[in-house]
Each structure stands twice: as structure tokens, then as C-alpha cells.
Amino acid sequence: MDLNNVRSTLYLDPTLHRALRLKAASTHRSMSEIVNDAIREALREDEADLAAVANRVQEKSVSYEAFLTKLKADGTL
């Protein structure tokens, strides 16, 4: 066991637990590895969203009304 890992208790739906056990056995990976990879992938999506927001933080704010007017003007709405 890696000493840098943190132990955590998760409560899984019995069906998910059974599927996870089967996946671990069929891929010769631990359940922890599979769960870590799944969480990492889910958080990667959030990371991309947060990066996009951070890149646009300097942009001027636009009111909802102005945004709606622009969408109507260029035919989006």
C-alpha cells in the first residue's frame, strides 16, 4: 500500500459494488485503482470548466438584457 494514499469510507449501491468487484477481477486491477481513475476523470471535466472561467475572468460583464439583445440581433434567438 502506498503511504501517500488516504483511506476513506464510501457507501456504494450494492449493484455498483458488485459491478466494481467484477471489473476489478476481470481487469486485474484493484477496486481503489478503478475508483481513483473514475474520480480523476470526473474531476478533469470540472478542471477544464474552471480553467475556461479563469481564462475569461478579465472579460467585461454583460447584463442579461444586453446579452439577450445581442443574441436576437445576430439571429441566434
Number of C-alpha atoms within 10 A of each C-alpha: 4 5 5 6 7 6 6 5 5 6 6 10 9 9 9 10 13 12 12 18 15 13 15 17 12 9 9 9 12 14 16 11 11 16 13 12 12 12 11 12 12 11 12 12 10 12 12 11 12 12 11 11 12 10 10 10 10 8 8 7 8 9 9 9 9 10 12 13 13 13 12 11 10 8 8 8 9
